[in-house]
Amino acid sequence: MFDELMIREGSVRNLLAEDGTAIGFAFECHVPYYRGIGLSMIEDPDLVVDGKAIPLKSLRFTYRGVTRTFEELSDLSDVRWELGESATISALVPGGLVDGRHELDLILRLRVSYLPFIAEHRFTREIVL
């Protein structure tokens, strides 16, 4: 429904350590569901960059200033990700993204209370760093 909002245009950036070394990359993300959703209803995502899958253990989710692993989200039934609010998905991969063109493919799976299946939302964005 709102899949094109999942990777906000112009938001992809490298994450830098204090010494300036790239330790990963991040991008802003909006929930692809019109009602918003509790963080506990977000299943493990798939993130593929230039055809290479990023391991789940390398992904982080930052919402309202708090960073968590996706495993930690399952306990947060009292925190809602609303449609108009951005979250940040970070991938901790040494070296981050090199300058140039990249293709990011994100699949978010949401457990919506009235659906008898897990809703899968997918969006691919080409970016240039």
C-alpha positions as CSV (number, residue, x, y, z in Angstrom):
1,M,0.0,0.0,0.0
2,F,2.7,2.4,1.0
3,D,5.7,0.3,-0.1
4,E,7.4,3.2,-1.9
5,L,7.9,4.9,1.5
6,M,9.9,2.0,2.9
7,I,13.3,3.4,1.7
8,R,13.0,7.2,1.9
9,E,14.6,8.8,-1.1
10,G,17.8,10.6,-0.3
11,S,18.2,9.1,3.1
12,V,20.8,6.4,2.5
13,R,24.1,7.3,4.2
14,N,27.2,5.6,5.6
15,L,27.6,5.2,9.4
16,L,31.0,6.4,10.6
17,A,33.0,5.5,13.7
18,E,34.7,8.3,15.6
19,D,37.9,7.7,13.5
20,G,35.9,8.2,10.3
21,T,35.9,4.5,9.3
22,A,32.6,3.4,7.7
23,I,31.0,0.8,9.9
24,G,27.8,0.3,8.0
25,F,25.0,2.3,6.4
26,A,21.5,3.4,7.3
27,F,18.3,4.8,5.7
28,E,15.0,6.2,6.8
29,C,12.0,4.0,6.6
30,H,8.3,4.5,6.9
31,V,5.8,1.9,7.9
32,P,4.1,0.5,4.8
33,Y,0.7,0.2,6.5
34,Y,-1.9,2.9,6.7
35,R,-2.9,2.4,10.4
36,G,0.6,2.1,11.9
37,I,1.6,-1.0,13.8
38,G,3.0,-2.1,17.1
39,L,6.7,-2.8,17.0
40,S,6.1,-6.3,18.3
41,M,4.2,-7.1,15.0
42,I,7.2,-6.6,12.8
43,E,8.7,-9.8,11.6
44,D,12.4,-10.2,10.6
45,P,13.1,-8.2,7.5
46,D,15.2,-9.1,4.4
47,L,17.6,-6.5,3.2
48,V,19.6,-7.2,0.0
49,V,22.1,-4.7,-1.3
50,D,23.5,-5.2,-4.8
51,G,22.3,-8.8,-4.8
52,K,23.9,-9.6,-1.4
53,A,21.7,-10.4,1.6
54,I,22.6,-8.6,4.8
55,P,22.5,-11.0,7.8
56,L,19.7,-10.3,10.3
57,K,22.2,-10.1,13.1
58,S,23.8,-7.0,11.4
59,L,20.5,-5.1,11.2
60,R,19.3,-2.5,13.8
61,F,16.0,-0.6,14.1
62,T,15.9,2.9,15.5
63,Y,12.6,4.5,16.4
64,R,12.0,7.6,18.6
65,G,15.7,7.7,19.4
66,V,16.0,4.1,20.7
67,T,18.0,1.5,18.7
68,R,17.2,-2.2,19.0
69,T,17.8,-5.4,17.2
70,F,14.8,-6.9,15.3
71,E,14.7,-9.7,17.8
72,E,14.1,-7.2,20.6
73,L,11.1,-5.7,18.9
74,S,9.0,-8.8,19.7
75,D,8.7,-7.6,23.3
76,L,7.4,-4.1,22.5
77,S,3.7,-4.4,22.3
78,D,3.2,-0.9,23.8
79,V,5.2,1.0,21.2
80,R,3.4,1.8,17.9
81,W,5.1,2.8,14.7
82,E,2.7,5.3,13.1
83,L,2.4,6.0,9.4
84,G,3.8,9.6,9.6
85,E,6.9,8.7,11.7
86,S,10.3,7.7,10.4
87,A,12.4,4.9,11.7
88,T,16.0,4.2,10.7
89,I,17.2,0.8,9.6
90,S,20.9,0.4,10.0
91,A,23.1,-2.4,8.5
92,L,26.4,-2.9,10.4
93,V,28.7,-4.0,7.6
94,P,32.4,-3.1,7.6
95,G,33.2,-0.4,5.0
96,G,29.6,0.6,4.5
97,L,28.6,1.4,0.9
98,V,31.3,2.5,-1.6
99,D,30.6,5.6,-3.6
100,G,28.5,5.0,-6.7
101,R,25.2,3.3,-7.6
102,H,23.6,0.7,-5.5
103,E,20.3,-1.3,-5.4
104,L,18.6,-1.7,-2.1
105,D,15.8,-4.3,-1.8
106,L,13.8,-4.3,1.4
107,I,11.1,-6.8,2.5
108,L,9.1,-6.0,5.6
109,R,6.7,-8.5,7.0
110,L,3.9,-7.3,9.3
111,R,1.5,-9.3,11.4
112,V,-1.7,-7.4,11.1
113,S,-4.3,-8.5,13.7
114,Y,-7.2,-9.0,11.3
115,L,-5.3,-10.7,8.5
116,P,-4.9,-14.5,8.6
117,F,-1.5,-14.2,7.0
118,I,1.7,-12.2,7.4
119,A,1.5,-9.1,5.1
120,E,4.7,-8.9,3.0
121,H,5.8,-5.5,1.7
122,R,8.7,-5.1,-0.8
123,F,10.4,-2.1,-2.3
124,T,13.6,-1.7,-4.3
125,R,15.3,1.6,-4.7
126,E,18.3,2.5,-6.7
127,I,20.5,5.0,-4.9
128,V,23.7,6.9,-5.6
129,L,26.2,7.8,-2.9
